[in-house]
Amino acid sequence: MLPTRMNLLRPLDRSLLVNGLRLHALDWGGDGRPPLLLLHGFTGHAHAWDTLSIALQPHFHVYALDARGHGDSDPAETYTAAAAFDDISGVVDQLGLTAFVLVGLSMGGRNAMYFASKRPDRVRQLVVIDIGPELSARAMAPSAGPPEPDTWESIEQAAQHLFRANPYPGIHYYRWVVSHSLRTRPDGALVWKWHPNVKERRAPSDVDWWTVVRAITPPTLVLRGEKSHVLERDVAERMAKELPRGRFVEIPRAVHTLHEDNPEAVLAALGDFLGF
């Protein structure tokens, strides 16, 4: 049993059985503090939130979830907002989270929006990071960068690949986060931790996301990267207006993974919105 408000030097690994899947979550401790749940983006993982979790730990009991098929969670047959809703519902029920702050990036942001629209009684405040009801044309276009190899020779090779695509977080950050992002296959090759079927079985969305936005009643902060290729500014501004209790903040010197690109600006925006 953890002492109340105990600060952990590293997160506890939690394994939760939900809908027949074993889902992995990081628990940063802090019983007695308001709970806060972090949802990562597509092909991401819970450890991508580590540096933000450390900054939030004095104020919240922070949890970060590996979505199905990502990180150390089991793969699944399908990947939809409805399936994510069931997973999140099971996780928060098992963790005993009743009124919590929900923060989601990209895919995690849409899953957070969907959950908050269906269970507003459980969400105290919502933060949606660089995603909206509409994706930009740039996000839908094929990548202009060099093709990604199927396997990696080293952490350094993968880190340099990410750094070339977006230098804002810095190569030292990428070296660290990639060390949590790769796994060793039985043949010894290094591959990303996300399961290949997250791309093969990702179902097209039939959700009316503007209807979802209008159904979100908890106070909601929309964060957009100044140079985002996913969320256009006019969509973010309209989103904040159509949210019953919406607010919009644009983060400078940032593309898509805002908490990695400009962590201090994101932390300042969160502090203002969440009151810490």
DAJO-V966577 format. One record per residue. RES is the residue in one letter. SS is DSSP state (alpha for helix, beta for strand, coil for the rest). OMEGA is omega in whole degrees, 0 to 359 (* if undefined). Layout:
((RES,SS,OMEGA) (RES,SS,OMEGA))
//
This chain:
((M,coil,181) (L,coil,173) (P,coil,180) (T,coil,177) (R,coil,178) (M,coil,176) (N,coil,180) (L,coil,176) (L,coil,175) (R,coil,184) (P,coil,172) (L,beta,175) (D,beta,178) (R,beta,178) (S,beta,186) (L,beta,179) (L,beta,184) (V,beta,177) (N,coil,179) (G,coil,179) (L,beta,173) (R,beta,182) (L,beta,182) (H,beta,177) (A,beta,173) (L,beta,181) (D,beta,184) (W,coil,176) (G,coil,179) (G,coil,178) (D,coil,182) (G,coil,175) (R,coil,178) (P,beta,180) (P,beta,179) (L,beta,182) (L,beta,182) (L,beta,179) (L,beta,185) (H,coil,180) (G,coil,182) (F,coil,184) (T,coil,177) (G,coil,180) (H,coil,186) (A,alpha,182) (H,alpha,177) (A,alpha,179) (W,alpha,191) (D,alpha,184) (T,alpha,175) (L,alpha,179) (S,alpha,179) (I,alpha,180) (A,alpha,181) (L,alpha,187) (Q,coil,179) (P,coil,187) (H,coil,186) (F,beta,166) (H,beta,191) (V,beta,172) (Y,beta,174) (A,beta,187) (L,beta,166) (D,coil,177) (A,coil,177) (R,coil,180) (G,coil,184) (H,coil,176) (G,coil,181) (D,coil,175) (S,coil,181) (D,coil,170) (P,coil,184) (A,coil,180) (E,coil,183) (T,coil,181) (Y,beta,182) (T,coil,176) (A,alpha,180) (A,alpha,177) (A,alpha,178) (A,alpha,178) (F,alpha,179) (D,alpha,180) (D,alpha,182) (I,alpha,179) (S,alpha,180) (G,alpha,180) (V,alpha,183) (V,alpha,176) (D,alpha,181) (Q,alpha,178) (L,alpha,180) (G,coil,180) (L,coil,183) (T,coil,177) (A,coil,188) (F,beta,173) (V,beta,182) (L,beta,182) (V,beta,180) (G,beta,177) (L,beta,171) (S,coil,177) (M,alpha,178) (G,alpha,177) (G,alpha,177) (R,alpha,177) (N,alpha,177) (A,alpha,177) (M,alpha,182) (Y,alpha,180) (F,alpha,183) (A,alpha,179) (S,alpha,182) (K,alpha,184) (R,coil,182) (P,coil,179) (D,coil,183) (R,coil,187) (V,beta,179) (R,beta,178) (Q,beta,183) (L,beta,174) (V,beta,181) (V,beta,187) (I,beta,170) (D,coil,174) (I,coil,179) (G,coil,180) (P,coil,179) (E,coil,175) (L,coil,180) (S,coil,177) (A,alpha,180) (R,alpha,180) (A,alpha,182) (M,alpha,183) (A,coil,176) (P,coil,180) (S,coil,180) (A,coil,183) (G,coil,179) (P,coil,180) (P,coil,181) (E,coil,178) (P,coil,179) (D,coil,179) (T,coil,181) (W,beta,179) (E,coil,184) (S,coil,172) (I,alpha,183) (E,alpha,180) (Q,alpha,180) (A,alpha,180) (A,alpha,179) (Q,alpha,178) (H,alpha,179) (L,alpha,181) (F,alpha,179) (R,alpha,181) (A,alpha,181) (N,coil,185) (P,coil,187) (Y,coil,183) (P,coil,180) (G,coil,184) (I,alpha,181) (H,alpha,177) (Y,alpha,182) (Y,alpha,178) (R,alpha,181) (W,alpha,186) (V,alpha,178) (V,alpha,178) (S,alpha,175) (H,coil,189) (S,coil,184) (L,beta,171) (R,beta,179) (T,beta,176) (R,coil,178) (P,coil,179) (D,coil,177) (G,coil,180) (A,coil,176) (L,beta,179) (V,beta,176) (W,beta,181) (K,coil,182) (W,coil,183) (H,coil,181) (P,coil,184) (N,alpha,176) (V,alpha,176) (K,alpha,182) (E,alpha,187) (R,coil,176) (R,beta,186) (A,coil,175) (P,coil,183) (S,coil,173) (D,coil,182) (V,coil,171) (D,coil,189) (W,alpha,175) (W,alpha,175) (T,alpha,177) (V,alpha,180) (V,alpha,183) (R,alpha,181) (A,coil,182) (I,coil,183) (T,coil,177) (P,coil,175) (P,beta,187) (T,beta,175) (L,beta,175) (V,beta,178) (L,beta,178) (R,beta,173) (G,beta,181) (E,coil,181) (K,coil,182) (S,coil,173) (H,coil,183) (V,coil,184) (L,coil,177) (E,coil,184) (R,alpha,182) (D,alpha,177) (V,alpha,179) (A,alpha,180) (E,alpha,178) (R,alpha,179) (M,alpha,180) (A,alpha,179) (K,alpha,183) (E,alpha,172) (L,coil,179) (P,coil,181) (R,coil,188) (G,beta,175) (R,beta,182) (F,beta,175) (V,beta,176) (E,beta,183) (I,beta,179) (P,coil,177) (R,coil,181) (A,coil,179) (V,coil,185) (H,coil,179) (T,coil,193) (L,alpha,183) (H,alpha,174) (E,alpha,185) (D,alpha,182) (N,coil,188) (P,alpha,183) (E,alpha,178) (A,alpha,177) (V,alpha,180) (L,alpha,178) (A,alpha,179) (A,alpha,177) (L,alpha,179) (G,alpha,179) (D,alpha,183) (F,alpha,185) (L,alpha,174) (G,coil,175) (F,coil,*))
//
